[in-house]
């Protein structure tokens, strides 16, 4: 299953790495591709991921889900 997350504040590769790292820690997530230029993260998982967990992980990385 793939979930697209709109994120504000990402501006560079370092930002992408922080977001990807935190989202990748969520149980069931198999792949994350953050794209700073589009303000998106594509999260691939084995099953649906709770939106609250996604938002929390993005906040821990220092960004905000919009």
C-alpha positions in Angstrom: 0.0 0.0 0.0 1.3 3.5 -0.8 0.4 6.7 1.0 1.3 10.1 -0.2 2.0 12.6 2.6 2.2 16.4 2.0 4.9 18.0 4.1 5.8 21.6 4.7 9.3 22.8 5.4 11.5 20.4 3.4 14.0 22.2 1.3 17.0 19.9 0.6 18.4 16.4 0.6 19.1 16.6 4.3 15.4 17.3 5.0 14.5 14.3 2.8 16.8 12.1 4.8 15.4 13.2 8.2 11.8 12.6 7.1 12.6 9.3 5.5 14.5 8.1 8.6 11.6 8.9 11.0 8.8 7.6 8.7 10.9 4.4 8.2 10.8 3.7 11.9 7.0 3.1 11.8 6.1 -0.6 12.1 5.0 -2.0 8.8 6.7 0.7 6.6 8.8 -1.0 3.9 10.0 2.1 1.9 10.0 5.9 2.1 10.8 8.3 -0.7 10.8 12.0 0.4 10.9 14.6 -2.3 11.7 18.1 -1.0 11.1 19.9 -4.3 7.5 18.6 -4.3 6.9 18.7 -0.5 5.9 15.0 -0.5 6.8 11.7 1.0 5.7 8.5 -0.6 5.3 5.8 2.1 5.0 2.2 1.2 3.7 -0.2 3.8 2.4 -3.7 4.3 -1.0 -2.3 5.6 -2.6 1.1 6.1 -0.6 3.3 8.5 -2.4 5.5 11.1 -2.3 9.2 10.0 -1.4 10.1 13.6 1.7 8.0 13.5 2.7 9.6 10.2 2.1 13.1 11.6 4.1 12.3 14.7 7.1 10.9 12.8 7.1 14.0 10.5 7.0 16.3 13.6 9.9 14.4 15.2 11.9 15.0 12.1 11.2 18.8 12.5 8.5 19.3 9.8 4.7 19.4 9.6 2.1 17.4 7.7 -0.3 19.7 5.8 
